[in-house]
Structures are given as C-alpha cells and as structure tokens.
Amino acid sequence: MVETKKVLVAGASGYLGRYAVKEFKARGYFVRALVRNPEKFKTAGPHGEPAVYAIADEIVTGDVTSPESIHGVCKGIDIVFSALGLTSPDEHHSSMEVDYRGNKQILDQALAEKVSKFIYVSVFNEDKMPEVPSIQAHELFVADLKKSGLSWAVVRPNGYFSDMGRFFSMAQSGHMFMVGEGEKKINPIHGGDLAKVCVDAVDGESREIPAGGPDIYTFKETMEMAFAACGKTPWITPLPMWLAEGALMVTGIFNRNLAGLLSFAVEALKFDHIAPAYGTRHLKDFFGELASKK
Ligand SMILES: NC(=O)c1ccc[n+]([C@@H]2O[C@H](COP(=O)([O-])OP(=O)(O)OC[C@H]3O[C@@H](n4cnc5c(N)ncnc54)[C@H](OP(=O)(O)O)[C@@H]3O)[C@@H](O)[C@H]2O)c1
C-alpha cells in the first residue's frame, strides 16, 4: 500500500497558501495547515482565493514570531511548503522577524523531524533588488535552507494576480498614481497556476524555480486593463521615480517597517520581471471576475 504523504503548508491562509492547500489535497496529500487565525480561511479571500478550512486535514494555530506557539508543527511531516511571509505593513513585526526568523523556526523543527523536502517561496529578480529589506530577509532564509542539509526547492514567482488586484482597487476609485513611466514589463501568475508549480517541486529535480504567468504586459497596460474591467476611463498620474524615492525616505523616518515593504514596490518598478511562463489563467479574466463581484 502506498503511504499518504503528509505536508505542512505554512502561510495556509494567504493568497498562495490557500491554493497550495487545495492543490496538495487534490494530489492526495494529508495537509496540515499552519495559520494564525482559522476563522480567516473559512471564507474565500478578497482575490477569489478559496476557503480551505474544510479540506485541510489538520489545522495548527500559531504565530511564528512566538516560537512556543508552533512547537511540534513538523511532527510526523514529510514535506514542508512555506508561503509564509510578511506582505503588508505590520506595526509590530519586520520582514526579518517573519520572513527570516519565522521561517527559520520552521526549518529548525523540520530538521529535527528529518522531513524529506522543504519548499520555500521567495522572489524573482532578487539579485536586482538586494537592498530591499523583505528580499534580504527572504534570501537570508534561502541561504540557511541551502546549507541546512535538507533537500530543498525555492520557487521564485515574479508577481501574483492578487498583487495586480491592487491596481484594480485603485481603478475602482477612479484614479491611479503610476511611479515612473510604467513601461517595464511583467507576466504575473494566478495563485492556482503557481500552486501547481509549487506542488510539482516536491518530486521535481529543479531547485531554483523562477515562475511567471502566460501573458506579458507593461505595468501601464495592466493599469489600463484594470480601468477597462471597472468600466472607467483611465486616469493615471505619473509620479517621477525621484519623488517616490524621496517619499520613501521620509516614510522611513517615521515607520521603518512600512518603508521597507514599500521599497519593494518602488524598486520592482525599475526592471522588467519576465519569468518562465506557467499556467493558463489570464489577468484580463481575473480583473473581469473581480469586477463581477462588485
Ligand atoms: N504577492 C506577490 O506578488 C508575491 C510575489 C513574489 C513572492 N511573494 C512571496 O510569496 C509569499 C506568499 O505571498 P502571498 O501574496 O500569498 O502572501 P499573503 O497572502 O500575505 O500570505 C502570507 C501568509 O503568511 C502568514 N503569516 C504572516 N505573518 C505570520 C506570522 N507571524 N505567523 C504565522 N503566519 C504568518 C499569513 O497569515 P495571516 O493570513 O494570518 O496574515 C498568510 O497566511 C510571501 O513570502 C511573498 O513575499 C509574493
């Protein structure tokens, strides 16, 4: 009899984490979900990510910044998948505390339990943005993972549809600021398509897995598409890069954590982010789905 493999999904209440729970379950895994608040993933998320509370086999409630709350989280686990990270401002915690030290807590337990593979979600183009605090935190963890002795894979997505959803929310308000000229390009990926890439990594040979979606757009085209989905005439005000960077420096004086996260958004607009294409779902349809819910 083939034994059911047990996976820990860390960050299971997030955009990618929910799709990962669903994909692991669809492929026959036993899923233990690590979340801070189980209530949160009883209902669908703001970008259509599924409610997965009912399909997870086990739910562990814990916060990685309180190590005692996640004690034993890897017990009996074969595979760890972590999409756990800080993606919005948190007045109490920094990227270093969550992305690095939080994931390190899980890695230490994975080592003690001798799990067979650890799959971690970091970021694409990390080498072009080495000064961004959240990227530093992700990559410190990646370095520890690589030297841990565990079998590993690092998935490097360029941008999620949920992130592009921010453009949709701004378009709904009728106006958007655009940092720079908006001419840099990206091929973002749907969470469901990315979850397949992540689960494939369990048995795959690749260790570094850059991943994007099927369509390439400039950031400006993405914004215009968001306005079109809302049925509004695009009203976009360009902000020079120097002004955005100045505002970031001022923010940093008052709130370092917020400035750290915003610096990712500003830095990312300086480069193309075209990663190897996976998946079948289109951003235009995603915006259409968001519009149909309003
Ligand atoms: N979004 C993008 O475009 C993008 C692109 C490339 C890479 N990434 C990386 O991919 C990963 C997943 O991104 P996402 O957009 O799916 O993020 P997300 O929706 O914000 O989900 C993050 C998950 O981490 C959990 N988490 C945060 N702090 C925690 C803590 N202290 N203890 C326990 N759990 C905690 C969140 O729990 P709660 O639900 O309780 O908040 C949530 O489940 C992140 O590391 C991100 O940096 C994202």
The ligand as a Tripos MOL2 file, in Angstrom:
@<TRIPOS>MOLECULE
LIG
   48    52     1     0     0
SMALL
NO_CHARGES

@<TRIPOS>ATOM
      1 N1          2.2920   38.7110   -3.7130 N.am      1 LIG1
      2 C1          3.2140   38.6560   -4.6630 C.2       1 LIG1
      3 O1          3.0560   39.2000   -5.7750 O.2       1 LIG1
      4 C2          4.4860   37.8800   -4.4110 C.ar      1 LIG1
      5 C3          5.4550   37.7850   -5.4370 C.ar      1 LIG1
      6 C4          6.6010   37.0260   -5.1890 C.ar      1 LIG1
      7 C5          6.8000   36.4060   -3.9650 C.ar      1 LIG1
      8 N2          5.8560   36.5480   -2.9790 N.ar      1 LIG1
      9 C6          6.0730   35.8640   -1.6860 C.3       1 LIG1
     10 O2          5.1950   34.7560   -1.6250 O.3       1 LIG1
     11 C7          4.8220   34.5180   -0.2560 C.3       1 LIG1
     12 C8          3.2990   34.4030   -0.1780 C.3       1 LIG1
     13 O3          2.7280   35.5820   -0.7040 O.3       1 LIG1
     14 P1          1.1440   35.8640   -0.5960 P.3       1 LIG1
     15 O4          0.8500   37.0080   -1.5090 O.co2     1 LIG1
     16 O5          0.4000   34.5860   -0.7010 O.co2     1 LIG1
     17 O6          1.0810   36.4290    0.8930 O.3       1 LIG1
     18 P2         -0.1670   36.5910    1.8840 P.3       1 LIG1
     19 O7         -1.4460   36.4410    1.1580 O.co2     1 LIG1
     20 O8          0.0650   37.8420    2.6470 O.co2     1 LIG1
     21 O9          0.0090   35.3390    2.8510 O.3       1 LIG1
     22 C9          1.0550   35.2930    3.7870 C.3       1 LIG1
     23 C10         0.7710   34.1880    4.7680 C.3       1 LIG1
     24 O10         1.7550   34.2530    5.8180 O.3       1 LIG1
     25 C11         1.0630   34.2630    7.0660 C.3       1 LIG1
     26 N3          1.8050   34.9710    8.1090 N.ar      1 LIG1
     27 C12         2.2800   36.2380    8.0920 C.ar      1 LIG1
     28 N4          2.8710   36.5210    9.2740 N.ar      1 LIG1
     29 C13         2.7730   35.4050   10.0480 C.ar      1 LIG1
     30 C14         3.1660   35.0750   11.3600 C.ar      1 LIG1
     31 N5          3.8040   35.9610   12.1470 N.pl3     1 LIG1
     32 N6          2.9030   33.8250   11.8280 N.ar      1 LIG1
     33 C15         2.2350   32.9140   11.0720 C.ar      1 LIG1
     34 N7          1.8140   33.1870    9.8110 N.ar      1 LIG1
     35 C16         2.0830   34.4150    9.3130 C.ar      1 LIG1
     36 C17        -0.2440   34.9920    6.7680 C.3       1 LIG1
     37 O11        -1.1680   34.7610    7.8200 O.3       1 LIG1
     38 P3         -2.4580   35.7280    8.0100 P.3       1 LIG1
     39 O12        -3.4460   35.2250    6.9730 O.co2     1 LIG1
     40 O13        -2.8800   35.4790    9.3880 O.co2     1 LIG1
     41 O14        -1.9970   37.1310    7.7410 O.co2     1 LIG1
     42 C18        -0.6070   34.3210    5.4530 C.3       1 LIG1
     43 O15        -1.1300   33.0480    5.6730 O.3       1 LIG1
     44 C19         5.4010   35.6860    0.5540 C.3       1 LIG1
     45 O16         6.5690   35.2820    1.2090 O.3       1 LIG1
     46 C20         5.7160   36.7470   -0.5020 C.3       1 LIG1
     47 O17         6.7910   37.5690   -0.1390 O.3       1 LIG1
     48 C21         4.7030   37.2570   -3.1800 C.ar      1 LIG1
@<TRIPOS>BOND
     1     1     2 1
     2     2     3 2
     3     2     4 1
     4     4     5 ar
     5     4    48 ar
     6     5     6 ar
     7     6     7 ar
     8     7     8 ar
     9     8     9 1
    10     8    48 ar
    11     9    10 1
    12     9    46 1
    13    10    11 1
    14    11    12 1
    15    11    44 1
    16    12    13 1
    17    13    14 1
    18    14    15 2
    19    14    16 1
    20    14    17 1
    21    17    18 1
    22    18    19 2
    23    18    20 1
    24    18    21 1
    25    21    22 1
    26    22    23 1
    27    23    24 1
    28    23    42 1
    29    24    25 1
    30    25    26 1
    31    25    36 1
    32    26    27 ar
    33    26    35 ar
    34    27    28 ar
    35    28    29 ar
    36    29    30 ar
    37    29    35 ar
    38    30    31 1
    39    30    32 ar
    40    32    33 ar
    41    33    34 ar
    42    34    35 ar
    43    36    37 1
    44    36    42 1
    45    37    38 1
    46    38    39 2
    47    38    40 1
    48    38    41 1
    49    42    43 1
    50    44    45 1
    51    44    46 1
    52    46    47 1
@<TRIPOS>SUBSTRUCTURE
     1 LIG1         1 GROUP 0 **** ****
